[in-house]
Amino acid sequence: MVDEVGRKLYLIFDTQHERGLEKMKDAMWKVDPSYGVRYRDPRDAQQ
């Protein structure tokens, strides 16, 4: 991902535990509970 001023952004998640994955998904949906679309590359018009 790249922010509005061109800085590279990385979202890295790593776990082998099922509960850890559930917690990560919960955290991501809290950012945008309606659509879940805030994690995207702003320079990619095809999203």
LOLUM-175245 format. One record per residue (C-alpha): residue in three letters; y negated, x, z negated; residue number from 0; chain. Coordinates in steps of 0.02 Angstrom, whole numbers. Example, Ala and Ser with C-alpha at 12.3 -4.5 7.8 and 13.67 -1.06 7.14 Angstrom:
<atoms>
ATOM   code        y        x        z   pos   unit
ATOM    ALA      225      615     -390     0      A
ATOM    SER       53      684     -357     1      A
</atoms>
This chain:
<atoms>
ATOM   code        y        x        z   pos   unit
ATOM    MET        0        0        0     0      A
ATOM    VAL     -180       53       27     1      A
ATOM    ASP     -329      -15      -68     2      A
ATOM    GLU     -496      -67        6     3      A
ATOM    VAL     -568      110        4     4      A
ATOM    GLY     -414      193       79     5      A
ATOM    ARG     -328      258      -77     6      A
ATOM    LYS     -138      255      -69     7      A
ATOM    LEU      -55      147     -201     8      A
ATOM    TYR      128      155     -253     9      A
ATOM    LEU      229       28     -349    10      A
ATOM    ILE      389      108     -411    11      A
ATOM    PHE      520       20     -515    12      A
ATOM    ASP      692       87     -558    13      A
ATOM    THR      824       16     -672    14      A
ATOM    GLN     1009      -17     -676    15      A
ATOM    HIS      991     -153     -806    16      A
ATOM    GLU      983     -334     -748    17      A
ATOM    ARG      863     -382     -889    18      A
ATOM    GLY      742     -246     -834    19      A
ATOM    LEU      735     -322     -660    20      A
ATOM    GLU      701     -494     -734    21      A
ATOM    LYS      558     -423     -838    22      A
ATOM    MET      481     -336     -687    23      A
ATOM    LYS      488     -496     -585    24      A
ATOM    ASP      409     -593     -728    25      A
ATOM    ALA      266     -467     -737    26      A
ATOM    MET      237     -475     -549    27      A
ATOM    TRP      234     -665     -545    28      A
ATOM    LYS      104     -666     -685    29      A
ATOM    VAL      -17     -581     -563    30      A
ATOM    ASP       -1     -725     -440    31      A
ATOM    PRO      104     -868     -509    32      A
ATOM    SER       71     -987     -365    33      A
ATOM    TYR      109     -884     -212    34      A
ATOM    GLY      171     -711     -262    35      A
ATOM    VAL       72     -629     -121    36      A
ATOM    ARG      -46     -509     -207    37      A
ATOM    TYR       69     -362     -178    38      A
ATOM    ARG       31     -321        2    39      A
ATOM    ASP      -50     -193      114    40      A
ATOM    PRO     -229     -254      147    41      A
ATOM    ARG     -231     -161      313    42      A
ATOM    ASP      -77     -253      380    43      A
ATOM    ALA     -137     -413      464    44      A
ATOM    GLN       43     -468      498    45      A
ATOM    GLN       83     -505      316    46      A
</atoms>
